[in-house]
């Protein structure tokens, strides 16, 4: 598997923090190493075109926006 880069875009709210933690938990359960970034800079978020937070990007492709994905949901995107 190629190197994964996962970005969580959020304002720092509880939901965004939960999504970030769920990403870390999903990676740990699957034993996958990835570069996980938690981006709260609104300028950078706006540059992605994401309209609703939290958002999740895998290898710079937005896979989810506007909802807190569960560990199970995140694992589906990583498989």
N, C-alpha and C positions, 0 to 999 in steps of 0.2 A: 504494500500500500504506500502511495506517495505521502509526503509530509503534509499533515493537515494544519491548516490555519483556521481557527474558529474565532469569530468576533461577535461579542455580545454588545449591542448598541442599546444604551439606556440612559435615563436621566439621573440614575442613582436611587430610584424609588425601590420600594420593597419588592415589587414584582420583577424589576430588572435584576436585583440582587439574587432573587430566587432562581431566575433563569440562568444566571452565571453559575450559581452553585450546582444546579441540575446538570449543566454541561460538564462541570468538573466530575460530578458523581457518575455520569454516563460514561465518560472516558475511563474512569477508574474501573468501573464494572466490566468494561470491554477490554481493559488493559491496552488502551491505545494512547500513544504519546502524541500530543498536539500542542501547538502554540496557541494558547487561549488569551485573547485580549478583551478587556472590558472597557469599552469606549463611551465616555460620558461627554466628550467635547461636542456641543451642539453643531458647531461649524462642520466638523467631520461627519456627523450623522446626516446633516442636510445634504452634504456632498454625495452621499450614497443614494439619495432620493427616497429614503424610507420616510413614510408619513406617520406611522404609528409605532409606538414603543411598548414593550421592548422588542428588539429585532435580533435575529440570529443569522449570521452569514457563515457558510462553510466554504473555504477557499475563495473568498470574495464574492460568492453567489448568495444573495439573500434567500433563505429558505423559509423564514417565518417572520411575520411582523404583527404586532398588536396582541400577542398572547404569550403567556408563560407556559412554555412546553414542559411536560413532565419528563423525567429521566427516560421513561419508555419511549416517548415520542422522539426525543433527541437521538436515542439509539437507532431508530428507524432511518433517520437521515444519515447516520454514520456507517450503516451497514453496506 
